[in-house]
Amino acid sequence: MLKKSPLAPKLFPNLPKIKGIRLACIHSGIRYKDKLDLSLIYMTKETNVACVVTRSQTPSAPVIWCKKIRNIGKARALIVNSGNANAHTGDKGMETVKKTVNAIVNHIGCKKNEVYVCSTGVIGEFLNENIITAAIPKLIKQKASSWKEVAESICTTDTFIKGAKSKFKIEDKQFNVVGIAKGSGMIFPNMGTMLGFIFTDLPLSANILNILLKEAVEKSFNSITVDGDTSTSDTCLLFSSPSISLNRSIKTIGDKRLNFFREALDKVLQSLAQQIVCDGEGASKFITINVSSVKSQKIARNIGLAIANSSLVKTAIAGEDPNWGRIIMAIGKSGSPLIQNKISIAINKVKITDKGILIPNYKEEVVAKKMKNKNIVIDIDMGMGKEKSTIWTCDLTQEYIKINADYRS
C-alpha cells in the first residue's frame, strides 16, 4: 500500500460475523506481489440481494453481468478481484466473467444468476480467467478469512482498508449491518460506490432491500467526490442473510420497524463514504459542504457537487488559501437557479459574505488560520427555500498527480 492518508481512522473496526456468510481470500497473483487480491464470499440459500451500479456508459464486464442478474434478487456468491478492472475488454472480458461464474456454480451448486462478480484495477487489460478459476477450489477449501483480510483484498490505490458496522434491535432481537468498501481515486460515483459490500442478518425481501439501498446511497456514496471522475466498475451490493427470524416478517416498505434498519444502514454507508473521501488520492483535508435554504434537495446537491468538483476550490483549500471567490464561481457554474444577492458563505463557522456581499470588517487572516485544520466545513445559505444537502470531498494536492502518473507502474 501507499503511505497512509493523514485523514485515515486509527483502527479498522472489529466487525461482527454474520451467520450464513463465509469469507475467503487469497493472493492469486493477478497484478500485485504478495498482496491479497481475490475474495470469495458465499452465503446461505435464502440470501436476498440489492444491487446498484455505475451510470458510466463504458461499464466493465462484471458490471454488465451484475446488471443482467440483479432483478432476480437472489445471491449465493460474490467473487471480487483487484488489480484488473476487466473493463473495455470486449467479448473476451464477458467470457472471463462467464467462466468465473460457471466455475463457482460447479463448486457450490447454485444458479448462475446467484453469482455476483466485481473487478477493480487497471482498465483495458485482459484478465486471466485461469488465475481466477484455479483459485476458486482453494478459496472454498481454505480456512475462513476475516473481514479485515477481505477489505484488504479489494484495495488498489487505497492507503487504508475501510469497514463500518452498526447494530439495532427489533422485537428485542439484535441485528447487525456490516460493510466494507474500497475507493481512493476515480471517485464521483453517480450511483453507489467504487466497490461497496454491505451485509445484514435482518430478513428482508430483495424489493425492500433495493428501495432502502437506493435511498441510503443518495445520502452517502452519491454525496461524495474526490476528482469528478466516475469509475467503470462502481458496484454496491446489499445482502440480507436471514439467520435471525422475526415473529412477524417485514412485508412492506411502510413497516415502521424498518426505521431502525434505515438508521443503521445510513450510518454504515455514510461512514464508508466518508472514509473513501479521507483516502482521496493525496488528500490532506476532509471537506464538508453544507448547502441550505434552496427549493429542492436536487438543487442543493448540484450546487454542493459543483463546489466539490472544482479543481480551483480544491487546490485553494490544499494551499490553505481562503479564496472564497472560487466558491462563488463554482456556485455560478452549477447552472442552478439562484439569486446572487441572497447568497451567504462561511468557512469553519467564520462568516465571510452575507446576502451577496462581503461582511463589514472581514478579516481574511482569521479564515486563513481556520483553514490550517484538517477538517474544512463550507456553509452556503442560498436564501431561497427550506431544503438542504451535504456533500463530502477532499482537497487536490501534488500527490494526486504523482499517484495517478505512476498508477500502472
Residue pairs with C-beta under 8 A, 6 or more apart in sequence:
1 155
1 158
1 159
1 160
2 157
2 159
2 403
3 159
4 159
4 160
5 159
5 160
5 278
5 279
5 280
5 283
6 283
6 284
6 374
7 278
7 279
7 283
7 284
7 285
7 286
7 374
7 394
8 159
8 160
8 278
8 279
9 160
9 275
9 278
12 148
12 151
12 160
12 161
12 163
13 163
13 164
13 165
15 147
15 148
15 163
15 165
15 178
15 180
16 165
16 167
16 176
16 178
18 176
18 178
18 199
18 200
18 201
18 241
18 243
19 201
19 241
19 243
19 244
20 43
20 44
20 46
20 47
20 201
20 241
20 242
20 243
21 41
21 42
21 43
21 44
21 199
21 239
21 241
22 41
22 42
22 43
22 144
23 39
23 41
23 144
23 145
23 146
23 147
23 149
23 150
24 39
24 40
24 41
24 42
24 139
24 140
24 142
24 144
24 145
25 36
25 38
25 39
25 40
25 139
25 145
25 149
25 150
25 152
25 153
26 36
26 37
26 38
26 39
26 135
26 138
26 139
26 142
26 153
27 34
27 35
27 36
27 37
27 38
28 37
28 38
28 81
28 131
28 132
28 134
28 135
29 37
29 131
30 37
30 38
30 81
30 82
30 83
30 84
30 121
30 127
30 128
30 131
31 37
31 82
31 83
31 84
31 121
31 122
32 82
32 83
35 82
35 152
35 153
36 149
36 152
36 153
37 81
37 82
37 83
37 153
38 79
38 80
38 81
38 82
38 131
38 132
38 135
38 139
38 153
39 78
39 79
39 80
39 81
39 139
39 145
39 150
39 153
39 154
40 77
40 78
40 79
40 104
40 136
40 139
40 140
41 77
41 78
41 79
41 80
41 150
41 197
42 76
42 77
42 78
42 104
42 108
42 140
43 75
43 76
43 77
43 239
43 241
44 241
44 242
44 243
45 76
45 110
46 203
46 241
46 242
47 74
47 75
47 76
47 239
47 240
47 241
47 242
48 73
48 74
48 75
48 204
48 205
48 206
48 209
48 239
48 240
48 242
49 70
49 73
49 74
49 75
49 116
49 206
49 209
49 237
49 238
49 239
49 240
50 70
50 73
50 206
50 209
50 210
50 212
50 213
50 214
50 237
50 238
51 66
51 67
51 70
51 116
51 210
51 235
51 236
51 237
51 238
52 191
52 192
52 213
52 214
52 217
52 235
52 236
53 59
53 63
53 66
53 67
53 70
53 191
53 192
53 234
53 235
53 236
54 63
54 189
54 190
54 191
54 192
54 230
54 231
54 232
54 233
54 234
54 235
55 190
55 191
55 230
56 63
56 190
56 230
56 231
56 232
56 234
58 87
58 88
58 232
59 67
59 87
59 232
59 233
60 85
60 86
60 87
60 88
60 89
60 93
60 119
60 123
60 232
60 233
61 86
61 87
61 89
61 93
61 94
61 96
61 97
61 119
62 86
62 97
62 117
62 118
62 119
62 233
62 235
63 232
63 233
63 234
63 235
64 94
64 97
65 94
65 97
65 98
65 101
65 116
65 117
66 116
66 117
66 118
66 235
66 237
68 113
69 112
69 113
69 114
69 115
69 116
72 113
72 114
72 206
73 205
73 206
73 207
73 209
73 210
74 111
74 113
74 114
74 206
75 114
75 115
75 116
75 237
75 239
76 108
76 110
76 111
76 114
76 115
77 104
77 108
77 110
77 114
77 115
77 116
78 115
78 116
78 117
78 118
78 197
78 237
78 239
79 100
79 104
79 115
79 116
79 117
79 118
79 132
79 136
80 117
80 118
80 119
80 120
80 153
80 154
80 195
80 197
81 118
81 119
81 120
81 121
81 127
81 132
82 119
82 120
82 121
82 153
82 154
82 155
82 156
82 182
83 120
83 121
83 122
83 156
84 119
84 121
84 122
84 125
84 127
85 119
85 120
85 121
85 122
85 123
85 232
85 233
86 93
86 96
86 97
86 119
86 126
86 127
87 93
87 119
87 123
87 124
87 232
87 233
88 123
88 124
88 232
89 96
89 124
89 125
89 126
89 127
92 126
93 126
93 127
95 129
96 126
96 127
96 129
96 132
97 117
99 129
99 132
99 133
100 115
100 117
100 129
100 132
100 133
100 136
101 112
101 115
101 117
102 112
103 132
103 133
103 136
104 110
104 115
104 136
105 111
105 112
105 115
107 136
107 137
107 140
108 140
116 237
118 154
118 195
118 233
118 235
118 237
119 127
119 233
120 154
120 156
120 182
120 194
120 195
120 233
121 156
122 407
122 408
123 232
147 163
147 178
147 180
148 161
148 163
150 180
151 161
151 162
151 163
151 180
151 181
151 182
152 161
154 180
154 182
154 195
155 161
155 182
156 182
156 184
157 184
157 185
157 281
157 403
157 407
158 182
158 183
158 184
158 279
159 184
159 279
160 275
160 279
161 180
161 182
162 180
162 181
162 182
162 183
162 272
162 275
162 276
162 279
163 178
163 179
163 180
163 181
163 272
164 178
164 179
164 267
164 268
164 269
164 271
164 272
164 275
165 176
165 177
165 178
165 179
165 268
166 176
166 177
166 263
166 264
166 265
166 267
166 268
167 174
167 175
167 176
167 177
167 264
168 174
168 175
168 177
168 260
168 261
168 263
168 264
169 175
169 260
170 202
170 246
170 257
170 260
170 261
171 246
171 247
171 248
171 257
173 244
173 246
175 200
175 201
175 202
175 244
175 261
175 264
176 199
176 200
176 201
177 198
177 199
177 200
177 261
177 264
177 265
177 267
177 268
178 198
178 199
178 200
178 268
179 196
179 197
179 198
179 199
179 268
179 269
179 271
179 272
180 196
180 197
180 272
181 193
181 194
181 195
181 196
181 197
181 272
181 273
181 275
181 276
182 194
182 195
182 196
183 193
183 194
183 195
183 196
183 226
183 276
183 279
184 194
184 226
184 276
184 279
184 280
184 281
185 226
185 227
185 229
185 280
185 281
185 400
185 403
185 404
186 194
186 226
186 227
186 229
186 230
186 231
187 194
187 224
187 225
187 226
187 227
187 229
187 231
187 276
187 277
187 280
188 225
188 226
188 227
188 228
188 229
188 230
188 309
189 221
189 222
189 224
189 230
189 231
189 234
190 222
190 230
190 234
191 217
191 221
191 222
191 230
191 234
191 236
192 213
192 217
192 221
192 222
192 234
192 235
192 236
193 217
193 220
193 221
193 234
193 235
193 236
193 272
193 273
193 276
194 231
194 233
194 234
194 276
195 233
195 234
195 235
195 236
196 221
196 235
196 236
196 237
196 269
196 272
197 236
197 237
197 239
198 213
198 236
198 237
198 238
198 239
198 265
198 268
198 269
199 238
199 239
199 241
200 238
200 239
200 240
200 241
200 261
200 264
200 265
201 240
201 241
201 242
201 243
201 244
202 240
202 242
202 244
202 250
202 261
203 240
203 242
203 244
203 245
203 246
203 249
203 250
204 212
204 240
204 250
204 261
205 251
208 250
208 252
208 253
208 258
209 238
209 240
211 253
212 238
212 253
212 258
212 261
212 262
212 265
213 236
213 238
213 265
215 262
216 262
216 265
216 266
216 269
217 236
217 269
219 266
219 269
219 270
220 266
220 269
220 270
220 272
220 273
221 236
221 269
221 272
221 273
221 276
223 273
223 301
223 304
223 389
223 390
223 391
223 392
224 273
224 274
224 276
224 277
224 391
224 392
224 393
225 305
225 308
225 309
225 391
225 393
226 276
226 277
226 280
226 281
226 283
226 393
226 394
227 280
227 281
227 309
227 396
227 400
228 309
238 265
250 257
250 258
273 392
274 286
274 392
277 283
277 286
277 287
277 392
277 393
277 394
278 286
278 394
280 393
280 394
280 395
280 400
281 399
281 400
281 403
281 404
282 396
282 397
282 398
282 399
282 400
282 401
282 402
282 403
283 394
283 395
283 397
283 400
284 318
284 374
284 394
284 395
284 397
285 317
285 318
285 373
285 374
285 375
285 376
285 394
285 395
286 374
286 375
286 376
286 392
286 394
287 308
287 314
287 317
287 376
287 377
287 378
287 392
287 393
287 394
287 395
288 375
288 376
288 377
288 378
288 390
288 391
288 392
289 304
289 307
289 308
289 378
289 380
289 390
289 391
289 392
289 393
290 304
290 377
290 378
290 379
290 380
290 388
290 389
290 390
291 300
291 301
291 303
291 304
291 380
291 382
291 388
291 389
291 390
291 391
292 300
292 379
292 380
292 381
292 382
292 387
292 388
293 381
293 382
293 383
293 384
293 385
293 386
293 387
293 388
294 300
294 303
294 336
294 382
294 384
294 385
294 387
294 388
294 389
295 337
295 384
295 385
295 387
296 385
296 387
297 387
297 388
297 389
299 336
299 337
299 387
300 382
300 387
300 388
300 389
301 389
301 391
302 334
302 335
302 336
303 331
303 334
303 336
303 338
303 380
303 382
303 389
304 380
304 389
304 390
304 391
305 334
305 391
306 330
306 331
306 333
306 334
306 336
307 313
307 327
307 330
307 331
307 334
307 378
307 380
307 391
308 314
308 391
308 392
308 393
309 330
309 393
310 326
310 329
310 330
310 333
311 396
312 323
312 326
312 329
312 330
313 326
313 327
313 330
314 393
314 394
314 395
314 396
315 395
315 396
316 322
316 323
316 326
317 371
317 376
317 395
318 395
318 396
318 397
320 368
320 371
320 372
321 368
321 371
322 347
322 352
322 364
322 367
322 368
322 370
322 371
324 345
324 347
324 352
324 353
324 367
327 345
327 378
327 380
328 343
328 345
331 338
331 343
331 380
332 338
337 384
338 382
338 384
339 383
339 384
340 356
341 355
341 356
341 357
342 355
342 356
342 382
342 383
342 384
343 353
343 355
343 356
343 380
343 381
343 382
343 383
344 351
344 353
344 354
344 355
344 380
344 381
344 383
345 351
345 352
345 353
345 378
345 379
345 380
345 381
346 352
346 378
346 379
347 367
347 370
347 371
347 376
347 377
347 378
347 379
348 367
348 370
348 371
348 373
348 376
348 377
349 370
349 377
349 379
350 366
350 367
350 370
351 359
352 358
352 359
352 362
352 367
353 359
355 383
376 395
